[in-house]
Amino acid sequence: MKRIADKNRRKDRRKVRVRGKISGTATTPRISVFKSNKHLYVQVIDDVAGATLCAISNVGDYKSLKVTVADAAKLGAALGEKMKTLNVTTAVFDRNGNLYHGVIKALADGTRKAGIAF
């Protein structure tokens, strides 16, 4: 139990540290990622207005996608296309306390390949 509590405490500290440095605006929104063992949820947020511009996950339309590196890249590309329809070309990436490797990195790279700059 102590190991899990320490792991969650480290993630929470990373989350606070990262979130203190970045904020989204209408022209440069924040891309927030939540990853569980089964699902991956991504939101594009305007923190000034307090509104979610768009969201994507592997629960709704992309139900066939799992939480793997290849599928995260596909989800990132789909998110990039959705953001282009909103005329958003730049964003800040909020990894939400997750380490930047594996699925999180693949999601960011897929979004970059779609033409969204971080």
C-alpha positions, 0 to 999 in steps of 0.5 A: 500500500505504501508504494502505491501511495508514494506513486500517487503522491509523486504524480500529484506533485508533478501535476501541481508543478506543471499546472502552475506553469501553464495556462490555456487561452482562446488562441493557445488552449491547454491540451489536458490528458487523463490516462487510465488503464482502459481509457484515454481522455483528452480535452482542449481547454480555454482556461481564461473563459473556463470552457472546453473547446473540444474533447476526444477519448477512446470511449465514444467514436474511437471505441476500437482504440486501446491504450497503446502507443500506436492507438494513442498516436491515432487518437492524437492525429484525430484530435489535431484534425478536430482542433484544425476545424476550430482554427487552433494551430498552437497549444500547450500540453498538460500531461496531468502528472503523467511521465512524458513517455510511451502513450503520453508521448505518442499522443503528443507526437500524433497531435504534432503530426496533424499540424498542431504546434506545442 
